[in-house]
Amino acid sequence: MLYGDLFPFVLAVSQSFEKMASFGILPNMILYLTRHYGMEAATATNVILLWSAATNFTPILGAFLADSYFGRYPTIAFGSLFSLLVSS
């Protein structure tokens, strides 16, 4: 099997894990916002809705900026460097 044949599988698995993690964090966020921040359940739900919308929209914005202004490789390098600096 060639490595190129594995790419769709790796892409599908990584997307599945990303969505599973995103949906798994939602109940914890509700509990955190209601217990520690003292928000009402409806307000906490709205905050999570806006957070979810923002995290689903920013890749589209990033793709537009990368294609129109910065270029693919500088954007990937900046994103990797930023991710490395934030995680440490």
N, C-alpha and C positions, 0 to 999 in steps of 0.2 A: 504494500500500500504506500502510495506516495504521500508526502507531507501536505501537498495541495488538496488531497482528498479529505484530510482531517479538518481543514479550516471551517467548513460549515458546521461540523459537529462541535468544535471548540466554541465557535461563535454562539451557537444555540444554547450550549450548556452555560456559558458565562452570562448570557442574557437571562436564562432561567434562574440562576442563582442570584443575580442582581434583583430581579423582581421578587423572588422569595424573601430576600433580606429586606427589601423595601416594605413589603406587606407585613412582614414579621415585626417590624419596629413600630408600626402604627398603634397597636394596643398599648405598648409600653409608653409611647409618647402621650397617649390619652391619660394614662394613669399618672405620669409625671406632671403633666400640665394641670391636672385637676387637684392632685395632692400637694405638690410642692409649690406651685404658683397660685393655687387657690382659684383657678378659673372654673367657670361653669362648664358643664359638658358641651353645650352648644358652642360656646366661645372656643373651647379647645378643639372641637371638631372643625370649626372654621379656620383656625390657625393651621391645623394639619392639612386641610384642603388646599389652602394657599401655598403651604410648603411643598405639597405634592405637585401642584401645578407649576411651581417655580422649578422644581427639580426635573420635571418632564419637559419644560420649555427651554431651559438654558442650553441643552445640547444643540437645539436648532439654531439658537442665537450664536453659539460657538462655531457651528459649521458655516454659518453665513459669514461671520467675521474671518474665519480661516480661508474660505474660498475667495472672498472679495478683497480683503486687505492684507492679511499677514502671510498667507501661504500655509500649505499643509505641514511641512516639516518644522518650521519655526513654532507653529502652534502646538504641535506634538511635543517639541522640546520644552516649551514654556509650561505646558500642562504637566509634563513629567517632573520637571524641576519644582514647580509649585506643589505638586502632590508629595514629593519627597520632603520638601521643607516643612509642610504642614504636618506630616505624619510623624516627624521626629521631635 
